[in-house]
Amino acid sequence: MYNEELKDLLSAPEDFRKLRVFEDLSRKGAVVIQGLEEITVKNTFDVLNILDKGSKKKQMAATKLNEMSR
């Protein structure tokens, strides 16, 4: 999440769209993120590959607040 915008790191870059985040009122404390990519995994290797794929697309940036908190 950056600037109140959430991106799906597993979707194709041209498919980046704003995801809708809302509270599920039928389940206390549950949060729903609408529009996420779903991928079926069969083993640990699949999970690690997906985590690596998402990690490579991750972007980080500093803010003024980060600078002050050092």
C-alpha positions in Angstrom: 0.0 0.0 0.0 1.4 3.4 -1.0 -0.5 6.7 -0.8 -3.7 4.8 0.1 -3.3 2.8 -3.1 -3.0 -1.0 -3.1 -1.5 -2.9 -6.1 -1.5 -6.6 -6.8 2.1 -7.6 -7.3 1.1 -10.8 -8.9 -0.9 -9.3 -11.8 0.6 -8.3 -15.1 2.0 -4.8 -15.1 -0.4 -3.6 -17.8 -3.2 -5.0 -15.6 -2.3 -2.9 -12.5 -5.6 -1.4 -11.3 -6.8 0.1 -8.1 -8.0 -2.6 -5.8 -11.0 -2.1 -3.7 -10.5 -2.7 0.1 -13.4 -2.9 2.4 -14.5 -4.4 5.7 -16.7 -7.6 5.6 -19.5 -6.7 7.9 -20.7 -10.3 8.0 -17.4 -11.4 9.7 -16.1 -9.2 12.6 -12.6 -7.8 11.8 -12.4 -9.3 8.3 -11.1 -7.3 5.4 -11.8 -8.0 1.8 -9.6 -7.0 -1.1 -11.6 -7.2 -4.3 -9.8 -7.9 -7.6 -6.7 -9.8 -6.4 -5.0 -12.4 -8.6 -5.6 -15.9 -7.4 -3.0 -18.6 -8.0 -3.3 -22.2 -7.1 -0.2 -23.7 -5.5 0.6 -27.4 -5.1 3.8 -27.3 -3.0 6.3 -25.1 -1.2 8.3 -24.6 -4.4 5.2 -23.0 -6.0 4.7 -20.7 -3.0 8.4 -19.6 -3.0 8.3 -18.8 -6.8 5.2 -16.7 -6.3 6.7 -14.8 -3.4 9.9 -14.2 -5.5 7.8 -12.9 -8.4 5.9 -10.5 -6.2 9.1 -9.3 -4.4 10.7 -8.4 -7.8 7.8 -6.1 -8.6 7.8 -4.4 -5.1 8.6 -0.7 -5.1 9.8 1.2 -2.0 10.1 4.9 -1.5 11.1 7.1 1.4 8.8 9.8 2.8 9.6 12.9 4.8 8.3 11.0 7.9 10.9 8.3 7.3 13.6 10.9 7.2 12.5 12.3 10.6 12.3 8.9 12.3 16.0 8.0 12.0 
